[in-house]
């Protein structure tokens, strides 16, 4: 039962691994890509449709190994991972609401001979009530085999590769982004000047619109009297922030001030708008805080003693 549980757990989570880049849906053993037309090759599916429209296209699965491989071929919704905001897709047993619900392949299960490829037609049916805007997803080839990972508990892993699908449903588009939940976590030395301080700034990027964004985020920290302590652009941001998605990110601030009071501001930029959010901070070493606390307590006790000695005249 323990082995079965571990296997089921991995089957549910391994499929959420990020799909490889849009120009190379390939893991070295097999690849998945749009079937080339006479006009041009396509690294991914870029589609546009009206609500109620039906799109017919083809996907190719190529086996690069010396043995036949059997795949489950299905459509999947895309989302941003919690870890780093990367592009990922839903597993075949997870709820699907967009591409995963609208795509039907002619061969949901197929075996590809060694060093060969198989082309499969599929149909994408856009509902009449589909919301306008971007609906990202992928056509995924999931290996039927289960690999055993090492460790004290038996773990089964299944691998998948997906060709990305970028579908835009016609209608009004809205660009929106928000910076939310800015917080600071401090690590201060006990005695001022005896070690480096470290601060981690965390925040949430939220795509509040219906189109995919490529946001840039700037970080600025100001101390007492408006002094600029830190100003830089952040590199660890999602290259594609999908509609409606929220991503929690963090940024280290090495050598943050050990004694200061100010504000940290994060600003997200897109082509059409700019949104900011801030959080105040108060940096105080533990020893200094203890001295101040002890002084405050002593002062309060002294006041109480003096008040206790007052006698009515």
RODO-2510 file (C-alpha; in nm, 4 decimals, decimal comma):
residues 313
     n   res          X          Y          Z
     1     x     0,0000     0,0000     0,0000
     2     x     0,2866     0,2387     0,0752
     3     x     0,4371     0,1777    -0,2672
     4     x     0,1006     0,2215    -0,4373
     5     x     0,0380     0,5482    -0,2548
     6     x     0,3801     0,6832    -0,3546
     7     x     0,3187     0,5840    -0,7156
     8     x    -0,0216     0,7500    -0,7278
     9     x     0,1171     1,0632    -0,5650
    10     x     0,3868     1,1028    -0,8268
    11     x     0,1456     1,0305    -1,1095
    12     x    -0,0645     1,3206    -0,9897
    13     x     0,2258     1,5621    -0,9502
    14     x     0,4874     1,4676    -1,2099
    15     x     0,2586     1,5753    -1,4930
    16     x     0,2689     1,9329    -1,3658
    17     x     0,6351     1,9595    -1,4641
    18     x     0,7059     2,2533    -1,6950
    19     x     0,6830     2,1841    -2,0649
    20     x     1,0089     2,2478    -2,2468
    21     x     1,0577     2,5802    -2,4225
    22     x     0,8183     2,6842    -2,6966
    23     x     1,0847     2,6221    -2,9612
    24     x     1,1824     2,2702    -2,8495
    25     x     0,9135     2,0372    -2,7133
    26     x     1,1687     1,7595    -2,6763
    27     x     1,3231     1,5597    -2,3912
    28     x     1,5838     1,3716    -2,5946
    29     x     1,3755     1,0534    -2,6246
    30     x     1,0669     1,1884    -2,7981
    31     x     0,9293     1,5188    -2,9225
    32     x     0,5871     1,6674    -2,9868
    33     x     0,5314     1,9452    -3,2385
    34     x     0,2779     2,0932    -3,4808
    35     x     0,2710     1,9057    -3,8091
    36     x     0,4511     2,1122    -4,0705
    37     x     0,2565     2,2537    -4,3617
    38     x     0,3926     2,3216    -4,7073
    39     x     0,4136     2,6914    -4,6226
    40     x     0,6239     2,6786    -4,3069
    41     x     0,7192     2,4888    -3,9975
    42     x     0,5699     2,5893    -3,6628
    43     x     0,7507     2,5576    -3,3297
    44     x     0,4151     2,5723    -3,1437
    45     x     0,0435     2,6166    -3,2151
    46     x    -0,0635     2,9816    -3,2479
    47     x    -0,4383     2,9872    -3,3067
    48     x    -0,7207     3,2400    -3,3147
    49     x    -1,0901     3,1565    -3,3112
    50     x    -1,4345     3,3015    -3,2568
    51     x    -1,6636     3,1610    -2,9870
    52     x    -1,8333     2,8523    -3,1317
    53     x    -1,5657     2,7963    -3,3974
    54     x    -1,4127     2,4535    -3,4653
    55     x    -1,0424     2,4282    -3,5527
    56     x    -0,8891     2,1171    -3,7106
    57     x    -0,5136     2,0657    -3,7054
    58     x    -0,2481     1,7966    -3,6687
    59     x     0,0225     1,7141    -3,4156
    60     x     0,3277     1,4920    -3,4676
    61     x     0,4915     1,2664    -3,2081
    62     x     0,8460     1,1528    -3,2926
    63     x     1,0203     0,8603    -3,1212
    64     x     1,3992     0,9035    -3,1065
    65     x     1,4741     0,5767    -2,9260
    66     x     1,5494     0,2256    -3,0532
    67     x     1,2305     0,0761    -2,9060
    68     x     0,8607     0,1395    -2,9612
    69     x     0,6980     0,3866    -2,7216
    70     x     0,3311     0,4084    -2,6281
    71     x     0,1801     0,7427    -2,5297
    72     x    -0,1385     0,8896    -2,3952
    73     x    -0,2057     1,1927    -2,6174
    74     x    -0,4295     1,4600    -2,4670
    75     x    -0,4973     1,8332    -2,4483
    76     x    -0,4114     2,0169    -2,1255
    77     x    -0,4634     2,3569    -1,9678
    78     x    -0,1541     2,5591    -1,8826
    79     x    -0,0760     2,7409    -1,5582
    80     x     0,2143     2,9083    -1,3788
    81     x     0,4005     2,7001    -1,1214
    82     x     0,4180     2,8144    -0,7606
    83     x     0,7932     2,7565    -0,7508
    84     x     0,9095     3,0058    -1,0121
    85     x     0,6145     3,0962    -1,2312
    86     x     0,7227     2,8591    -1,5086
    87     x     0,4864     2,7339    -1,7797
    88     x     0,3305     2,4017    -1,6761
    89     x     0,0333     2,1852    -1,7776
    90     x    -0,2381     1,9874    -1,6020
    91     x    -0,2329     1,6092    -1,5791
    92     x    -0,4909     1,3933    -1,7636
    93     x    -0,6908     1,3304    -1,4435
    94     x    -0,6984     1,6937    -1,3322
    95     x    -0,9952     1,9244    -1,4043
    96     x    -0,9613     2,0995    -1,7404
    97     x    -1,1503     2,4156    -1,8355
    98     x    -0,9825     2,5500    -2,1501
    99     x    -0,7603     2,3754    -2,4037
   100     x    -0,7787     2,0530    -2,2040
   101     x    -1,1582     2,0487    -2,2235
   102     x    -1,1863     2,1668    -2,5837
   103     x    -0,9316     1,9411    -2,7609
   104     x    -1,0145     1,5924    -2,8877
   105     x    -0,7431     1,3854    -3,0590
   106     x    -0,8251     1,1195    -3,3180
   107     x    -0,5942     0,8774    -3,1349
   108     x    -0,5922     0,9299    -2,7570
   109     x    -0,3442     0,6417    -2,7273
   110     x    -0,0783     0,5618    -2,9840
   111     x     0,2374     0,3548    -3,0262
   112     x     0,5235     0,5119    -3,2199
   113     x     0,7787     0,2722    -3,3788
   114     x     1,1541     0,3179    -3,3141
   115     x     1,3085     0,6163    -3,4908
   116     x     0,9752     0,7044    -3,6471
   117     x     0,6983     0,9581    -3,6117
   118     x     0,3182     0,9487    -3,6124
   119     x     0,0886     1,2353    -3,7123
   120     x    -0,2460     1,2630    -3,5341
   121     x    -0,5335     1,4935    -3,6338
   122     x    -0,7186     1,6741    -3,3564
   123     x    -1,0202     1,8996    -3,3193
   124     x    -1,0411     2,2083    -3,1008
   125     x    -1,4014     2,3162    -3,0377
   126     x    -1,4384     2,6611    -2,8809
   127     x    -1,7617     2,6883    -2,6781
   128     x    -2,0158     2,9539    -2,7673
   129     x    -1,9744     3,1069    -2,4212
   130     x    -1,5932     3,1008    -2,4200
   131     x    -1,4425     3,4095    -2,2586
   132     x    -1,2397     3,6300    -2,4925
   133     x    -0,8653     3,6533    -2,4525
   134     x    -0,5793     3,4066    -2,4230
   135     x    -0,6304     3,0389    -2,3421
   136     x    -0,2847     2,8738    -2,3217
   137     x    -0,2325     2,5001    -2,3064
   138     x    -0,0530     2,2110    -2,4716
   139     x    -0,0929     1,8856    -2,6603
   140     x     0,0852     1,6371    -2,4350
   141     x     0,2373     1,2968    -2,5080
   142     x     0,2568     1,1081    -2,1773
   143     x     0,4798     0,7993    -2,1713
   144     x     0,2906     0,4849    -2,0707
   145     x     0,5915     0,3468    -1,8820
   146     x     0,6516     0,4079    -1,5139
   147     x     1,0128     0,4623    -1,4038
   148     x     1,1201     0,3721    -1,0523
   149     x     1,3065     0,6470    -0,8716
   150     x     1,5608     0,5606    -0,6027
   151     x     1,5047     0,6215    -0,2333
   152     x     1,3759     0,4527     0,0815
   153     x     1,0187     0,4584    -0,0550
   154     x     0,9331     0,3190    -0,3970
   155     x     0,8322     0,6084    -0,6242
   156     x     0,6958     0,5827    -0,9762
   157     x     0,7546     0,8584    -1,2323
   158     x     0,5954     0,9078    -1,5728
   159     x     0,7409     1,1548    -1,8205
   160     x     0,5576     1,3864    -2,0586
   161     x     0,6410     1,6310    -2,3369
   162     x     0,3961     1,8871    -2,4704
   163     x     0,3663     2,1116    -2,7761
   164     x     0,2376     2,4461    -2,6552
   165     x    -0,0954     2,5812    -2,7750
   166     x    -0,1543     2,9570    -2,7687
   167     x    -0,5220     3,0182    -2,8454
   168     x    -0,6815     3,3624    -2,8506
   169     x    -1,0603     3,3803    -2,8505
   170     x    -1,1771     3,6944    -3,0277
   171     x    -1,3461     3,9679    -2,8278
   172     x    -1,2476     4,2480    -2,5898
   173     x    -0,9034     4,2071    -2,4350
   174     x    -0,8075     4,3475    -2,0968
   175     x    -0,4529     4,4023    -1,9763
   176     x    -0,4205     4,4021    -1,5996
   177     x    -0,1512     4,3340    -1,3441
   178     x    -0,1251     4,3792    -0,9690
   179     x     0,1524     4,3526    -0,7121
   180     x     0,0132     4,2087    -0,3894
   181     x     0,1200     4,0951    -0,0433
   182     x     0,4626     4,2590    -0,0170
   183     x     0,6392     4,1290     0,2966
   184     x     0,9888     4,1409     0,4440
   185     x     1,1583     3,8761     0,6585
   186     x     1,4729     3,9905     0,8458
   187     x     1,7731     3,7974     0,9743
   188     x     1,9780     4,0282     1,1952
   189     x     2,2999     3,9617     1,3920
   190     x     2,2747     3,9668     1,7734
   191     x     2,5305     4,2450     1,8056
   192     x     2,5402     4,5303     1,5505
   193     x     2,8400     4,5113     1,3166
   194     x     2,9303     4,1494     1,4053
   195     x     2,7811     3,9866     1,0983
   196     x     2,5889     4,0401     0,7770
   197     x     2,2176     4,0935     0,7814
   198     x     1,9884     3,9335     0,5277
   199     x     1,6390     4,0290     0,4240
   200     x     1,4051     3,8350     0,1969
   201     x     1,1374     4,0345     0,0157
   202     x     0,8354     3,8324    -0,0973
   203     x     0,5484     3,9441    -0,3170
   204     x     0,2730     3,8170    -0,5473
   205     x     0,2380     3,8987    -0,9158
   206     x    -0,1238     3,8699    -1,0281
   207     x    -0,2387     3,8816    -1,3900
   208     x    -0,5827     4,0373    -1,3489
   209     x    -0,6552     4,0586    -1,7226
   210     x    -0,7324     3,8070    -1,9967
   211     x    -0,4097     3,8227    -2,1993
   212     x    -0,0671     3,6730    -2,1317
   213     x     0,1909     3,9175    -1,9965
   214     x     0,5694     3,9367    -1,9859
   215     x     0,6136     4,1651    -1,6849
   216     x     0,9288     4,3378    -1,5705
   217     x     0,9606     4,4119    -1,1993
   218     x     1,1675     4,6845    -1,0357
   219     x     1,2654     4,6915    -0,6682
   220     x     1,3420     5,0074    -0,4720
   221     x     1,4170     5,0463    -0,1001
   222     x     1,4354     5,3816     0,0769
   223     x     1,5552     5,4463     0,4302
   224     x     1,5281     5,7371     0,6692
   225     x     1,5027     6,0820     0,5067
   226     x     1,4379     5,9239     0,1650
   227     x     1,7839     5,7743     0,1202
   228     x     1,7937     5,5158    -0,1618
   229     x     1,9236     5,1903    -0,0174
   230     x     1,8521     4,9599    -0,3101
   231     x     1,7320     5,0004    -0,6684
   232     x     1,7419     4,7247    -0,9283
   233     x     1,5415     4,5285    -1,1796
   234     x     1,4500     4,1714    -1,0853
   235     x     1,5482     3,8803    -1,3097
   236     x     1,3536     3,5974    -1,1470
   237     x     1,0158     3,6862    -1,2926
   238     x     0,7933     3,4707    -1,5156
   239     x     0,8502     3,5228    -1,8863
   240     x     0,4827     3,4380    -1,9419
   241     x     0,2327     3,5309    -1,6717
   242     x    -0,0872     3,3614    -1,7851
   243     x    -0,4350     3,5173    -1,7518
   244     x    -0,5779     3,4991    -1,4007
   245     x    -0,2639     3,3423    -1,2556
   246     x    -0,0922     3,4425    -0,9309
   247     x     0,2750     3,3718    -0,8643
   248     x     0,4435     3,4144    -0,5249
   249     x     0,8057     3,5212    -0,5679
   250     x     1,0902     3,6213    -0,3386
   251     x     1,4024     3,8328    -0,3751
   252     x     1,7007     3,8280    -0,1355
   253     x     1,8436     4,1568    -0,0110
   254     x     2,1995     4,0890     0,0953
   255     x     2,3662     4,3289     0,3383
   256     x     2,0402     4,4998     0,4205
   257     x     2,0762     4,7822     0,6767
   258     x     2,0955     4,6658     1,0377
   259     x     1,9470     4,9845     1,1764
   260     x     1,7073     5,1793     0,9594
   261     x     1,3449     5,2601     0,9006
   262     x     1,1954     5,2935     0,5561
   263     x     0,9915     5,1438     0,2762
   264     x     1,0302     4,8835     0,0021
   265     x     0,8418     4,9320    -0,3253
   266     x     0,7933     4,6788    -0,6051
   267     x     0,6766     4,8038    -0,9439
   268     x     0,5543     4,5764    -1,2243
   269     x     0,5810     4,7107    -1,5797
   270     x     0,4076     4,5905    -1,8955
   271     x     0,3724     4,7617    -2,2306
   272     x     0,0539     4,9382    -2,1336
   273     x     0,0570     4,9885    -1,7581
   274     x     0,2546     5,0114    -1,4373
   275     x     0,1432     4,9000    -1,0913
   276     x     0,3242     4,9249    -0,7559
   277     x     0,2901     4,8059    -0,3982
   278     x     0,4948     4,8871    -0,0881
   279     x     0,5725     4,7645     0,2614
   280     x     0,7487     4,9476     0,5424
   281     x     1,0388     4,7984     0,7378
   282     x     1,2099     4,8664     1,0673
   283     x     1,5583     4,7126     1,0976
   284     x     1,6851     4,6790     1,4544
   285     x     1,9521     4,4344     1,5851
   286     x     1,8385     4,1911     1,8547
   287     x     2,0746     4,3341     2,1177
   288     x     1,9608     4,6897     2,0536
   289     x     1,5982     4,5786     2,0628
   290     x     1,6625     4,4025     2,3939
   291     x     1,8251     4,7123     2,5439
   292     x     1,5368     4,9323     2,4304
   293     x     1,2831     4,6840     2,5660
   294     x     1,4648     4,6571     2,8965
   295     x     1,4822     5,0358     2,9204
   296     x     1,1116     5,0684     2,8485
   297     x     1,0247     4,8067     3,1132
   298     x     1,2521     4,9720     3,3693
   299     x     1,0972     5,3098     3,2968
   300     x     0,7468     5,1711     3,3384
   301     x     0,8415     5,0077     3,6736
   302     x     0,9981     5,3329     3,7982
   303     x     0,6837     5,5260     3,7140
   304     x     0,4705     5,2734     3,9003
   305     x     0,6998     5,2940     4,2046
   306     x     0,6874     5,6725     4,2077
   307     x     0,3134     5,6676     4,1755
   308     x     0,2883     5,4179     4,4607
   309     x     0,4788     5,6548     4,6908
   310     x     0,2494     5,9493     4,6322
   311     x     0,0364     6,0148     4,9419
   312     x    -0,2690     6,2320     4,9546
   313     x    -0,2150     6,5619     5,1411
***
